[in-house]
């Protein structure tokens, strides 16, 4: 066994400090802070709430309606992103705050 100490603060030889396992961490991803992402998440949360309540009261049609609302939220987010309301989209100026 080696007696060398391991330091997590020093970059590996040949790599820069912002690269870890070949991934550049200096790029700002935006974390989904956009109208498309917020719409998608809120609609899907409403669908999950509907499905959860229906599951507890054992009502299958309402449960599947809640699942359908979740798919509508997913579709709405996708359509809004393609329309330019996603992160870095043409319709919004996303400053990250």
BAKEDO-233526 format. One record per residue (C-alpha): residue number from 1; residue in one letter; x, y, z. Coordinates in steps of 0.05 Angstrom, whole numbers, plus 5000, padded with zeros to 4 digits. Each point is the difference from the previous one (the first is absolute). Layout:
<lumkols>
   marmi   papa   east   north     up
     NUM      A      X       Y      Z
...
</lumkols>
This chain:
<lumkols>
   marmi   papa   east   north     up
       1      X   5000    5000   5000
       2      X   5025    5070   4982
       3      X   5014    5051   5054
       4      X   4985    5058   4954
       5      X   4944    5047   5023
       6      X   4940    5012   4956
       7      X   4977    5071   4990
       8      X   4933    5018   4969
       9      X   5020    5072   4989
      10      X   5056    4987   4950
      11      X   4982    4985   4927
      12      X   5025    4937   4970
      13      X   5063    5006   4956
      14      X   4982    5026   4931
      15      X   4931    5025   5021
      16      X   4975    5069   5017
      17      X   4966    5016   5066
      18      X   4931    5006   4968
      19      X   5001    4932   4966
      20      X   4981    4938   5039
      21      X   4998    4932   4966
      22      X   5001    5033   4932
      23      X   4940    5045   5015
      24      X   5007    5076   4995
      25      X   4967    5028   5062
      26      X   5011    5073   4981
      27      X   4939    5000   4954
      28      X   4938    5031   5031
      29      X   4943    4952   4987
      30      X   4944    5046   5023
      31      X   4968    4946   5045
      32      X   4935    5002   4961
      33      X   4982    5070   5023
      34      X   4952    5016   4943
      35      X   4925    5008   4988
      36      X   4999    4933   4963
      37      X   5031    4963   5059
      38      X   4956    5034   5052
      39      X   4937    4985   4960
      40      X   5020    4928   4990
      41      X   5015    4989   5074
      42      X   4938    5036   5026
      43      X   4952    4963   4953
      44      X   5033    4933   5016
      45      X   4995    5014   5075
      46      X   4925    5013   4993
      47      X   4994    4935   4961
      48      X   5038    4963   5054
      49      X   4955    5030   5054
      50      X   4938    4978   4962
      51      X   5027    4930   4989
      52      X   5022    4994   5073
      53      X   4932    5021   5028
      54      X   4965    4953   4951
      55      X   5045    4943   5021
      56      X   4984    5010   5073
      57      X   4925    5001   4987
      58      X   5006    4942   4951
      59      X   4971    5035   4940
      60      X   5033    4972   4937
      61      X   4972    5049   4948
      62      X   5023    5061   5039
      63      X   5068    4967   5012
      64      X   5010    4991   4926
      65      X   4976    5071   4987
      66      X   5055    5024   5048
      67      X   5051    4959   4961
      68      X   4974    5032   4936
      69      X   5009    5069   5031
      70      X   5072    4983   5014
      71      X   5011    4981   4927
      72      X   4967    5065   4979
      73      X   5049    5038   5044
      74      X   5058    4964   4969
      75      X   4974    5015   4930
      76      X   4986    5074   5018
      77      X   5072    5008   5025
      78      X   5028    4969   4937
      79      X   4957    5043   4955
      80      X   5018    5064   5038
      81      X   5074    4982   4996
      82      X   4995    4991   4925
      83      X   4962    5066   4995
      84      X   5058    5037   5032
      85      X   4980    5003   5073
      86      X   5053    4951   5025
      87      X   5068    5015   5030
      88      X   5036    5045   4951
      89      X   4938    5004   4956
      90      X   4988    5055   4949
      91      X   4937    5026   5035
      92      X   5031    5014   5068
      93      X   5062    5033   5028
      94      X   5021    4951   5054
      95      X   5048    5034   5049
      96      X   4999    4941   5047
      97      X   4963    5036   5056
</lumkols>
